Amino acid sequence: MNMRPNNGHSASATPPPRGSSSSRGGSSSAAQQLQTTALAQTHSAHFYTLVRRIGECKSRTEEITIATKEAAYLKGVLAKNEATPEVLIRLLYAEMLGADASFAYIHAVKATHSSHLQTKRLGHLLVQLFLTSKDPLMLLLINTCHQDLKSADVLVVCAALHTLARLTSEDTIPAVLPTVVELLNHKSQLVRKKAVMVLSKFQKVTSDATTKQMLQQKFCLMLCDKDPSVMGASLNGLHDALCTHMEGEDLIRMKNLVPSLVSILKQITQRRLPRSYEYHRTPAPFIQIKLLKMLAKLGQNDQASSEHMYQVLSEVLKANGRQPSAQSHTATIQSALVFETIRTIATIYPSTELLTLAAQSTSALLRSKHRNLKYVGIDSLMHITRVNPSYAQEHQMAVVDCLEDSDDTIRRKTFDLLAAMTTQQNVEVVVEKMSAYLTDLNHLSGMDAKLIRSRILTEIANLAERHAPSVGWYVEKMRELLELGGDDVPVQLCDRVIAACASDDGVANAACQAYGSALRERGCDVHAPFFRVAAAVLGEHISGADAAASTARCLISTVEENVRLDDAERALVASAMGKLVSKNDSMAVTEVSEFAAAGMRSRSTELAQRCGELKELLHTKVATASPGTGSGANVAAALAGASAYAATRGGSTYVPVEERRRRKLAEAVAAGGVSVQEASASAPPPQSYLERQAVLQAAKEARASPSAGLRKSGAGARQQWGGVEPPPPPPQVQAPQVAAAASAAPSVQPAIEPAMPDERASLAAALFGGGGAPAPVATAASAVAAEPPPSPPPPAPVAAAAQPSPVDPFAMLSSLDAAPPAPPVDPFAQMGEMGAQMPQITPQQPMGGMMPMQQPMGG
């Protein structure tokens, strides 16, 4: 008996009217049933079992076992039958889980030849996942892709473009490049966009300059495409070309794009793109970021190009300056746009109006309670202060608060900001704060903590070298830095300290006193980097028999009692002993002989060799390291003693230089063919040991003169480790020097917060100059007039040779309004043939195919 449903409708009854809830539910159920039926007809039960077993795996071992068994089973199936779509999908599962399915790669290539659309698209997907750009099967695949690119089916063309974008190599570009370029005129915007993306991949892969230039021209033409998605894809190619490998004349030619890029950015800001391009109610933010980066590259050091950007950059800042909530996604993406705009403003040719507006936008970021936005605000302020440091005075209390923040990332970023603002007036406060933060990091451990400490140590050393107010302050701070850094002090930092001491006698004398006192007071607690620097400086620069003997005893006792020091430090002590002994004939220390004898029995090859050389030096007492320490008679006596000592040990008898010269002259005349006059003329001029020492002494005195001392290179410091001269220090070695006075503030001065607590106000005054609540600086003349009378000049600092004096990076705008700008260079006159072919944008022809202002896109 037939049973009717309770709702009163039969199974074949007419469905309810469209739009009712029962209709929507029924259509959804029907769609699910159709999908289930289609899947059941397409895949076998074995496929569903495979998917279920993979989903139920609880370990990686089970997945590998299932994938290996499946690959072995499918290999037998392919040996007997043709590959079906289900077999190819099961092979994809096995390959992704780690099994070897290389036997099926040829079947995936064959699937791309299929006339069935789904099988062809599946084949293209498999080859993208299976093959690489260097695979031998690419020769077969390229021919298939070339045919598919000419297909009338859009889906087939897109599948081939996907394969080319993933598997293209430099060898395959010439075969498919003309066909891909033809697709730029395809009627489908999807094909045009993917063709531009493939050309972007070609630009990254190819090394041919002609091909790159042709591709850049195509990107410029596609900026005028009527579809915004194609325009956005072409921006990616131009962005890669500008920000990676474009400079010189190529960059000058590309400056013709500035009006076009400005027009695109202006239309995006005015919301003339479809609403589908909005992200959290922000119009095309990622396209805007790329445009801003490109404008920053094109406007750098170019006043004419930068002037085209000023208005649109101001509009972007104003459009994104109102943030609804610090935690919302809208505020996050708008803050990203604000930061990128500020960085662009700080990169292009500076404008006082834009910098003031950027400083105001930075205030909202610094006041945010969200730490990510505060971090972005600090970074933005750092970019602004690199152009003009006076804009940081408005935010001095916010900077002080960031120094005391509990987030280490914000504190480190604030130190980067202070390092960019450091001058001779505030270097002591900045270094003190950074040293205190370095002490707070002692509780951390691991590789990350070591890297952070090394970075901060290097930054403190850089500040001390560039802005040291005096030589004594520099030496003392570097000594404290080496003690505070412990074992995390980089080797390069130790080399820079040694080179700074070698470049000036004043620094060397102060360093000898500081490091000698430190070793005598707490030698048992010093770390290896500090001891290495102390041993090198004391051994090289200590003079006098009594001081040398005392230093030798101090070094030996320290290296014997300190458990942190090993054979490497003992070898350095042996080298220092050798220098001290060679410079002081009357020095006789029993401990040195005992130390050398004990070191010769060490298992360390380096220590045994250096101690052996030290023992030989103690026997001979030859003054080799410092010429002119004794009289000529003492040197001659020492040489005679050395010759006699060598003769007793089987060596040859010493023959004076004049005697050797006469013998060579006699041999040349006796050999015939050479007269006495010719032999005498060709012989080198006689130069005795004392003459050579006199020349060396004169050269040393010339280098010690005040004029030559400033030009002397810190890399010229010689460090004789066992008779072998090590490689010179890094070229970035720079001895401390007094920085120039800070540049004057511009005529436009931001407002300054008036109220400050006492302690924080004093810190802000020390960092930024002035009192606790400094008044706004109206003009540069008033700033100069308000300065206190100059203090007596400090001792002459040490300047590393061949190193330029530090340039104040904050004085770029000091005379921006006072002097007229240089006449702009017309960038369009140099465009050449490329500029003639590129479409120019006028107000009647908006970029990206966008509609005029009276008719915005997207409805």
DASUL-V30106 format. One record per helix or strand of 2 or more residues. SS is the DSSP state (~ for helix, > for strand). FROM is the first residue (numbers start at 0). LEN is the number of residues. If there is no record, write none. Layout:
ss=SS from=FROM len=LEN
ss=SS from=FROM len=LEN
//
This chain:
ss=~ from=20 len=22
ss=~ from=44 len=11
ss=~ from=59 len=21
ss=~ from=84 len=12
ss=~ from=101 len=10
ss=~ from=116 len=14
ss=~ from=137 len=11
ss=~ from=153 len=14
ss=~ from=172 len=13
ss=~ from=188 len=17
ss=~ from=208 len=14
ss=~ from=227 len=17
ss=~ from=248 len=21
ss=~ from=274 len=3
ss=> from=277 len=2
ss=> from=281 len=2
ss=~ from=284 len=15
ss=~ from=302 len=5
ss=~ from=309 len=11
ss=~ from=328 len=19
ss=~ from=351 len=15
ss=~ from=370 len=17
ss=~ from=388 len=15
ss=~ from=407 len=14
ss=~ from=426 len=17
ss=~ from=446 len=21
ss=~ from=470 len=18
ss=~ from=490 len=12
ss=~ from=504 len=18
ss=~ from=527 len=14
ss=~ from=544 len=17
ss=~ from=566 len=17
ss=~ from=589 len=11
ss=~ from=604 len=16
ss=~ from=631 len=17
ss=~ from=656 len=15
ss=~ from=675 len=7
ss=~ from=688 len=16
ss=~ from=705 len=6
ss=~ from=713 len=3
ss=> from=719 len=2
ss=> from=723 len=2
ss=~ from=757 len=11
ss=~ from=779 len=6
ss=~ from=826 len=4
ss=~ from=831 len=6
ss=~ from=846 len=3
//
